[in-house]
């Protein structure tokens, strides 16, 4: 698996934190869940 760094604002990071289902959910998991849900719309 390859990892990369992306630049996001502190505000975006805080919004991602609020979207966590569990405290152990990673940002990658959150983003992938959001993309999956957006694709189904």
PyMOL Python script that loads the backbone (N, CA, C, O; Angstrom):
from pymol import cmd

cmd.read_pdbstr("""\
ATOM      1  N   UNK A   1       0.852  -1.178   0.000  1.00  0.00           N
ATOM      2  CA  UNK A   1       0.000   0.000   0.000  1.00  0.00           C
ATOM      3  C   UNK A   1       0.899   1.242   0.000  1.00  0.00           C
ATOM      4  O   UNK A   1       1.900   1.306   0.714  1.00  0.00           O
ATOM      5  N   UNK A   2       0.523   2.201  -0.800  1.00  0.00           N
ATOM      6  CA  UNK A   2       1.276   3.454  -0.885  1.00  0.00           C
ATOM      7  C   UNK A   2       0.500   4.553  -0.189  1.00  0.00           C
ATOM      8  O   UNK A   2      -0.714   4.673  -0.359  1.00  0.00           O
ATOM      9  N   UNK A   3       1.196   5.343   0.585  1.00  0.00           N
ATOM     10  CA  UNK A   3       0.584   6.476   1.267  1.00  0.00           C
ATOM     11  C   UNK A   3       1.105   7.765   0.661  1.00  0.00           C
ATOM     12  O   UNK A   3       2.234   7.825   0.174  1.00  0.00           O
ATOM     13  N   UNK A   4       0.277   8.788   0.695  1.00  0.00           N
ATOM     14  CA  UNK A   4       0.672  10.091   0.210  1.00  0.00           C
ATOM     15  C   UNK A   4       0.159  11.143   1.177  1.00  0.00           C
ATOM     16  O   UNK A   4      -0.726  10.870   1.987  1.00  0.00           O
ATOM     17  N   UNK A   5       0.696  12.308   1.097  1.00  0.00           N
ATOM     18  CA  UNK A   5       0.269  13.405   1.949  1.00  0.00           C
ATOM     19  C   UNK A   5      -0.581  14.359   1.128  1.00  0.00           C
ATOM     20  O   UNK A   5      -0.233  14.707   0.000  1.00  0.00           O
ATOM     21  N   UNK A   6      -1.698  14.776   1.705  1.00  0.00           N
ATOM     22  CA  UNK A   6      -2.531  15.783   1.051  1.00  0.00           C
ATOM     23  C   UNK A   6      -2.620  16.991   1.971  1.00  0.00           C
ATOM     24  O   UNK A   6      -2.479  16.868   3.187  1.00  0.00           O
ATOM     25  N   UNK A   7      -2.852  18.138   1.393  1.00  0.00           N
ATOM     26  CA  UNK A   7      -2.984  19.351   2.181  1.00  0.00           C
ATOM     27  C   UNK A   7      -4.456  19.695   2.329  1.00  0.00           C
ATOM     28  O   UNK A   7      -5.181  19.840   1.345  1.00  0.00           O
ATOM     29  N   UNK A   8      -4.882  19.823   3.581  1.00  0.00           N
ATOM     30  CA  UNK A   8      -6.246  20.247   3.868  1.00  0.00           C
ATOM     31  C   UNK A   8      -6.179  21.325   4.950  1.00  0.00           C
ATOM     32  O   UNK A   8      -5.215  21.398   5.712  1.00  0.00           O
ATOM     33  N   UNK A   9      -7.188  22.135   5.002  1.00  0.00           N
ATOM     34  CA  UNK A   9      -7.218  23.176   6.019  1.00  0.00           C
ATOM     35  C   UNK A   9      -7.559  22.569   7.381  1.00  0.00           C
ATOM     36  O   UNK A   9      -8.073  21.454   7.463  1.00  0.00           O
ATOM     37  N   UNK A  10      -7.272  23.302   8.425  1.00  0.00           N
ATOM     38  CA  UNK A  10      -7.618  22.846   9.770  1.00  0.00           C
ATOM     39  C   UNK A  10      -9.127  22.675   9.901  1.00  0.00           C
ATOM     40  O   UNK A  10      -9.599  21.776  10.597  1.00  0.00           O
ATOM     41  N   UNK A  11      -9.876  23.538   9.233  1.00  0.00           N
ATOM     42  CA  UNK A  11     -11.330  23.452   9.275  1.00  0.00           C
ATOM     43  C   UNK A  11     -11.821  22.149   8.647  1.00  0.00           C
ATOM     44  O   UNK A  11     -12.724  21.501   9.176  1.00  0.00           O
ATOM     45  N   UNK A  12     -11.226  21.769   7.523  1.00  0.00           N
ATOM     46  CA  UNK A  12     -11.597  20.519   6.864  1.00  0.00           C
ATOM     47  C   UNK A  12     -11.246  19.335   7.752  1.00  0.00           C
ATOM     48  O   UNK A  12     -12.021  18.384   7.852  1.00  0.00           O
ATOM     49  N   UNK A  13     -10.110  19.382   8.383  1.00  0.00           N
ATOM     50  CA  UNK A  13      -9.693  18.306   9.292  1.00  0.00           C
ATOM     51  C   UNK A  13     -10.683  18.161  10.443  1.00  0.00           C
ATOM     52  O   UNK A  13     -11.030  17.044  10.826  1.00  0.00           O
ATOM     53  N   UNK A  14     -11.130  19.258  10.984  1.00  0.00           N
ATOM     54  CA  UNK A  14     -12.100  19.214  12.082  1.00  0.00           C
ATOM     55  C   UNK A  14     -13.438  18.632  11.605  1.00  0.00           C
ATOM     56  O   UNK A  14     -14.089  17.878  12.327  1.00  0.00           O
ATOM     57  N   UNK A  15     -13.835  18.993  10.380  1.00  0.00           N
ATOM     58  CA  UNK A  15     -15.069  18.442   9.830  1.00  0.00           C
ATOM     59  C   UNK A  15     -14.953  16.932   9.639  1.00  0.00           C
ATOM     60  O   UNK A  15     -15.896  16.193   9.920  1.00  0.00           O
ATOM     61  N   UNK A  16     -13.797  16.477   9.162  1.00  0.00           N
ATOM     62  CA  UNK A  16     -13.581  15.037   8.998  1.00  0.00           C
ATOM     63  C   UNK A  16     -13.657  14.321  10.345  1.00  0.00           C
ATOM     64  O   UNK A  16     -14.240  13.241  10.447  1.00  0.00           O
ATOM     65  N   UNK A  17     -13.074  14.917  11.362  1.00  0.00           N
ATOM     66  CA  UNK A  17     -13.128  14.322  12.702  1.00  0.00           C
ATOM     67  C   UNK A  17     -14.562  14.133  13.170  1.00  0.00           C
ATOM     68  O   UNK A  17     -14.883  13.128  13.804  1.00  0.00           O
ATOM     69  N   UNK A  18     -15.423  15.091  12.862  1.00  0.00           N
ATOM     70  CA  UNK A  18     -16.827  15.023  13.286  1.00  0.00           C
ATOM     71  C   UNK A  18     -17.596  13.953  12.527  1.00  0.00           C
ATOM     72  O   UNK A  18     -18.654  13.516  12.981  1.00  0.00           O
ATOM     73  N   UNK A  19     -17.081  13.521  11.376  1.00  0.00           N
ATOM     74  CA  UNK A  19     -17.753  12.506  10.567  1.00  0.00           C
ATOM     75  C   UNK A  19     -17.363  11.077  10.942  1.00  0.00           C
ATOM     76  O   UNK A  19     -17.868  10.116  10.362  1.00  0.00           O
ATOM     77  N   UNK A  20     -16.472  10.945  11.905  1.00  0.00           N
ATOM     78  CA  UNK A  20     -16.043   9.613  12.333  1.00  0.00           C
ATOM     79  C   UNK A  20     -17.208   8.829  12.915  1.00  0.00           C
ATOM     80  O   UNK A  20     -18.015   9.361  13.677  1.00  0.00           O
ATOM     81  N   UNK A  21     -17.282   7.565  12.548  1.00  0.00           N
ATOM     82  CA  UNK A  21     -18.268   6.660  13.144  1.00  0.00           C
ATOM     83  C   UNK A  21     -17.711   6.134  14.464  1.00  0.00           C
ATOM     84  O   UNK A  21     -18.435   6.020  15.453  1.00  0.00           O
ATOM     85  N   UNK A  22     -16.415   5.816  14.467  1.00  0.00           N
ATOM     86  CA  UNK A  22     -15.724   5.394  15.683  1.00  0.00           C
ATOM     87  C   UNK A  22     -14.470   6.229  15.836  1.00  0.00           C
ATOM     88  O   UNK A  22     -13.979   6.796  14.861  1.00  0.00           O
ATOM     89  N   UNK A  23     -13.956   6.309  17.027  1.00  0.00           N
ATOM     90  CA  UNK A  23     -12.744   7.108  17.266  1.00  0.00           C
ATOM     91  C   UNK A  23     -11.518   6.526  16.554  1.00  0.00           C
ATOM     92  O   UNK A  23     -10.533   7.233  16.342  1.00  0.00           O
ATOM     93  N   UNK A  24     -11.575   5.255  16.189  1.00  0.00           N
ATOM     94  CA  UNK A  24     -10.436   4.612  15.533  1.00  0.00           C
ATOM     95  C   UNK A  24     -10.510   4.684  14.003  1.00  0.00           C
ATOM     96  O   UNK A  24      -9.594   4.235  13.314  1.00  0.00           O
ATOM     97  N   UNK A  25     -11.592   5.245  13.481  1.00  0.00           N
ATOM     98  CA  UNK A  25     -11.736   5.351  12.027  1.00  0.00           C
ATOM     99  C   UNK A  25     -10.706   6.344  11.489  1.00  0.00           C
ATOM    100  O   UNK A  25     -10.572   7.453  12.006  1.00  0.00           O
ATOM    101  N   UNK A  26      -9.989   5.940  10.457  1.00  0.00           N
ATOM    102  CA  UNK A  26      -8.956   6.807   9.884  1.00  0.00           C
ATOM    103  C   UNK A  26      -9.573   7.802   8.909  1.00  0.00           C
ATOM    104  O   UNK A  26     -10.707   7.637   8.460  1.00  0.00           O
ATOM    105  N   UNK A  27      -8.803   8.836   8.592  1.00  0.00           N
ATOM    106  CA  UNK A  27      -9.267   9.802   7.596  1.00  0.00           C
ATOM    107  C   UNK A  27      -9.476   9.110   6.257  1.00  0.00           C
ATOM    108  O   UNK A  27     -10.416   9.439   5.533  1.00  0.00           O
ATOM    109  N   UNK A  28      -8.622   8.165   5.919  1.00  0.00           N
ATOM    110  CA  UNK A  28      -8.755   7.422   4.675  1.00  0.00           C
ATOM    111  C   UNK A  28     -10.091   6.675   4.652  1.00  0.00           C
ATOM    112  O   UNK A  28     -10.782   6.678   3.633  1.00  0.00           O
ATOM    113  N   UNK A  29     -10.450   6.051   5.742  1.00  0.00           N
ATOM    114  CA  UNK A  29     -11.717   5.323   5.807  1.00  0.00           C
ATOM    115  C   UNK A  29     -12.904   6.284   5.692  1.00  0.00           C
ATOM    116  O   UNK A  29     -13.890   5.979   5.022  1.00  0.00           O
ATOM    117  N   UNK A  30     -12.809   7.425   6.337  1.00  0.00           N
ATOM    118  CA  UNK A  30     -13.883   8.421   6.267  1.00  0.00           C
ATOM    119  C   UNK A  30     -14.062   8.901   4.834  1.00  0.00           C
ATOM    120  O   UNK A  30     -15.181   8.941   4.322  1.00  0.00           O
ATOM    121  N   UNK A  31     -12.967   9.263   4.191  1.00  0.00           N
ATOM    122  CA  UNK A  31     -13.022   9.777   2.819  1.00  0.00           C
ATOM    123  C   UNK A  31     -13.578   8.725   1.872  1.00  0.00           C
ATOM    124  O   UNK A  31     -14.400   9.042   1.012  1.00  0.00           O
ATOM    125  N   UNK A  32     -13.141   7.474   2.018  1.00  0.00           N
ATOM    126  CA  UNK A  32     -13.643   6.405   1.154  1.00  0.00           C
ATOM    127  C   UNK A  32     -15.128   6.163   1.379  1.00  0.00           C
ATOM    128  O   UNK A  32     -15.858   5.923   0.417  1.00  0.00           O
ATOM    129  N   UNK A  33     -15.594   6.217   2.620  1.00  0.00           N
ATOM    130  CA  UNK A  33     -17.015   6.056   2.917  1.00  0.00           C
ATOM    131  C   UNK A  33     -17.822   7.178   2.272  1.00  0.00           C
ATOM    132  O   UNK A  33     -18.885   6.936   1.700  1.00  0.00           O
ATOM    133  N   UNK A  34     -17.317   8.401   2.365  1.00  0.00           N
ATOM    134  CA  UNK A  34     -18.002   9.539   1.764  1.00  0.00           C
ATOM    135  C   UNK A  34     -18.071   9.395   0.244  1.00  0.00           C
ATOM    136  O   UNK A  34     -19.103   9.685  -0.362  1.00  0.00           O
ATOM    137  N   UNK A  35     -16.988   8.951  -0.365  1.00  0.00           N
ATOM    138  CA  UNK A  35     -16.984   8.781  -1.824  1.00  0.00           C
ATOM    139  C   UNK A  35     -17.942   7.678  -2.250  1.00  0.00           C
ATOM    140  O   UNK A  35     -18.621   7.807  -3.268  1.00  0.00           O
ATOM    141  N   UNK A  36     -18.002   6.594  -1.481  1.00  0.00           N
ATOM    142  CA  UNK A  36     -18.926   5.518  -1.791  1.00  0.00           C
ATOM    143  C   UNK A  36     -20.362   6.004  -1.702  1.00  0.00           C
ATOM    144  O   UNK A  36     -21.177   5.693  -2.571  1.00  0.00           O
ATOM    145  N   UNK A  37     -20.679   6.758  -0.670  1.00  0.00           N
ATOM    146  CA  UNK A  37     -22.022   7.292  -0.507  1.00  0.00           C
ATOM    147  C   UNK A  37     -22.365   8.302  -1.603  1.00  0.00           C
ATOM    148  O   UNK A  37     -23.500   8.326  -2.079  1.00  0.00           O
ATOM    149  N   UNK A  38     -21.427   9.115  -2.001  1.00  0.00           N
ATOM    150  CA  UNK A  38     -21.666  10.104  -3.060  1.00  0.00           C
ATOM    151  C   UNK A  38     -21.899   9.407  -4.391  1.00  0.00           C
ATOM    152  O   UNK A  38     -22.692   9.882  -5.203  1.00  0.00           O
ATOM    153  N   UNK A  39     -21.236   8.315  -4.624  1.00  0.00           N
ATOM    154  CA  UNK A  39     -21.379   7.567  -5.869  1.00  0.00           C
ATOM    155  C   UNK A  39     -22.766   6.960  -5.976  1.00  0.00           C
ATOM    156  O   UNK A  39     -23.285   6.801  -7.081  1.00  0.00           O
ATOM    157  N   UNK A  40     -23.375   6.620  -4.852  1.00  0.00           N
ATOM    158  CA  UNK A  40     -24.682   5.968  -4.849  1.00  0.00           C
ATOM    159  C   UNK A  40     -25.839   6.952  -5.017  1.00  0.00           C
ATOM    160  O   UNK A  40     -26.988   6.529  -5.147  1.00  0.00           O
ATOM    161  N   UNK A  41     -25.563   8.225  -5.016  1.00  0.00           N
ATOM    162  CA  UNK A  41     -26.627   9.230  -5.127  1.00  0.00           C
ATOM    163  C   UNK A  41     -27.034   9.405  -6.577  1.00  0.00           C
ATOM    164  O   UNK A  41     -27.917  10.208  -6.878  1.00  0.00           O
TER     165      UNK A  41
END
""", "prot")
cmd.dss("prot")
cmd.show_as("cartoon", "prot")
cmd.util.cbc("prot")
cmd.orient("prot")
